[in-house]
Amino acid sequence: MARYTGPKVKISRRLGVNVFENDKGSRALNKRPYPPGEHGRSRRRQPSEYLLQLQEKQKAKYIYGVLERQFSNLFKEAARQKGVTGENMLRMLEQRLDNVVFRAGWASTRPQARQFVGHGMVDVNGKRVDIPSYRVRVGDVISLRTKARQMIVIRHNLDTLDRLKPAWLNVGDEGFAVTVAELPTRAQIDVPVREQLIVELYSK
């Protein structure tokens, strides 16, 4: 199962956003809110149009934990669908099972949610699914397995994370299950990504 394993703080500082949503990234951005490297603080050049487009793509990739080929294939699929391509793309990323686990508040970060799914701790409609990229659909019930519900880390996340559940997910079973009530709209997706720049990048 491929995933990014490089330096996370450098990526966050380069893009100016805590893309991995961890405490270390937040502290680094608060302390040094400029790109890493010898010349990070002295950059004065106006970023090119291509650089801005590339940075938005990189943000989306790292936030959702998708590699380059996966992201490219997902964009092509989004472009074939009816509607606005950028919004289609973000909606499909939100439908990933690891993202739903994160949105449900069971995991503190998306990488942790990916780990939970990969370890077989999540059921979809009563069947175990261990593929983080699995795309949920309207009506699907995503729940934690019995052993996972007793784990200290998950109970701690449920008790301490003050994360607002998105309107497209209905919470049930004392917080241990969520149902996909509808597909997310752009207004319900709170990621700091300008998807139109990604569309422009791939349209070249």
HUVEN-V328713 format. One record per residue. RES is the residue in one letter. PSI is psi as a letter, one per 40 degrees, with the letter a starting at -180 (999 if undefined). BURIAL is + if it has 16 or more other ideal C-beta (glycine too) atoms within 10 Angstrom, else -. Layout:
RES|PSI|BURIAL / RES|PSI|BURIAL
This chain:
M|h|- / A|i|- / R|i|- / Y|h|- / T|e|- / G|a|- / P|h|- / K|d|+ / V|d|+ / K|d|- / I|d|+ / S|d|+ / R|d|+ / R|d|+ / L|e|+ / G|e|- / V|i|+ / N|g|+ / V|d|+ / F|e|+ / E|f|+ / N|i|+ / D|d|- / K|d|- / G|d|+ / S|d|- / R|d|- / A|d|+ / L|d|+ / N|d|- / K|d|- / R|g|- / P|f|- / Y|i|- / P|i|- / P|i|+ / G|i|- / E|d|- / H|e|- / G|d|- / R|e|- / S|e|- / R|h|- / R|e|- / R|i|- / Q|h|- / P|i|- / S|i|- / E|d|- / Y|d|- / L|d|- / L|d|- / Q|d|+ / L|d|- / Q|d|+ / E|d|+ / K|d|+ / Q|d|+ / K|d|+ / A|d|+ / K|d|+ / Y|d|+ / I|d|+ / Y|e|+ / G|f|+ / V|h|+ / L|i|- / E|d|- / R|d|- / Q|d|- / F|d|+ / S|d|- / N|d|- / L|d|+ / F|d|+ / K|d|- / E|d|- / A|d|+ / A|d|- / R|e|- / Q|i|- / K|i|- / G|a|- / V|h|- / T|d|+ / G|d|+ / E|d|+ / N|d|+ / M|d|+ / L|d|+ / R|d|+ / M|d|+ / L|d|+ / E|d|+ / Q|e|+ / R|i|+ / L|d|+ / D|d|+ / N|d|+ / V|d|+ / V|d|+ / F|d|+ / R|d|+ / A|e|+ / G|e|+ / W|d|+ / A|i|+ / S|d|+ / T|i|+ / R|d|+ / P|d|+ / Q|d|+ / A|d|+ / R|d|+ / Q|d|+ / F|d|+ / V|d|+ / G|d|- / H|e|- / G|f|- / M|e|+ / V|h|+ / D|i|+ / V|h|+ / N|f|- / G|e|- / K|h|- / R|h|- / V|h|+ / D|f|- / I|h|- / P|d|+ / S|e|+ / Y|h|+ / R|h|- / V|i|+ / R|i|- / V|h|- / G|e|- / D|i|+ / V|h|+ / I|h|+ / S|i|+ / L|i|+ / R|i|- / T|d|- / K|d|- / A|d|+ / R|d|+ / Q|e|- / M|h|- / I|d|- / V|d|- / I|d|+ / R|d|- / H|d|- / N|d|+ / L|d|+ / D|d|- / T|d|- / L|h|- / D|g|- / R|h|- / L|h|- / K|h|- / P|i|+ / A|d|- / W|e|+ / L|h|+ / N|h|- / V|h|- / G|a|- / D|f|- / E|f|- / G|e|+ / F|e|+ / A|i|+ / V|i|+ / T|h|+ / V|h|+ / A|d|- / E|i|- / L|i|- / P|i|+ / T|i|- / R|d|- / A|d|- / Q|e|- / I|h|+ / D|f|- / V|i|- / P|g|- / V|h|+ / R|g|- / E|d|+ / Q|d|- / L|d|+ / I|d|+ / V|d|+ / E|d|+ / L|d|+ / Y|e|+ / S|e|- / K|999|-
